[in-house]
Amino acid sequence: MKITQTFRRGAMTFVRGGAPGLCGELLRRADAHLFAAMEPGDAAERFLRAYQAALGGAGAVLVTVERPGGRRADRSAWVRLAKAPGFELWAQYFHKISKTRALAQAGVMEAPDEEGLHEFVRKVGEFLCGVEDFLRAGAGRPEASARQDRKSA
C-alpha cells in the first residue's frame, strides 16, 4: 500500500493510502481538516475542523452508495450514512455530536475540553480509516455488491 500521508499528534498516528477520484479528493480534504484539528489553537475551531473531517468521510461513502442526482428525502449526512453497510454506529455517534457542532458554530456553547477534543479527533481518525477500508474493498460499488451476493449464494 502506498502511504500518502501520516499524521502524528500525541499518541495518535493515522497512516492513510490513496483512493481515486472524487472519493479520494473528499478523503484528502477530510485528512487536511483532521490535521488542522490536531494543531494547537482555539478548541472550538479545532472541534469544528474535526467535525468537518468526519463530514468529508461521510461524503466519500455516500458518493459510492447513493444513486447520483435527484433530491434526497433527508439532507442529514448522518441519517443517510446510517443506511450504508457497516456505518450505522458511526452515523449514530456523529448524529449525536451534530447538535454540539451547531451550538459551537453559533458560539452558544463551548467546545469540549482538551481531553474530550482529543478523544473526538481520535474517533474521527478511526472513522476515516474505516471509510478508506470500505472504499478500498469496493463495498459501495454495484459490482462489489453483486460479487458479495454470489459469494453468499
Secondary structure as UniProt FT lines:
FT   STRAND          3..9
FT   TURN            10..11
FT   STRAND          12..17
FT   HELIX           21..38
FT   HELIX           43..65
FT   HELIX           77..81
FT   TURN            82..83
FT   TURN            85..86
FT   HELIX           88..105
FT   TURN            106..107
FT   HELIX           114..136
FT   TURN            137..140
FT   HELIX           142..152
//
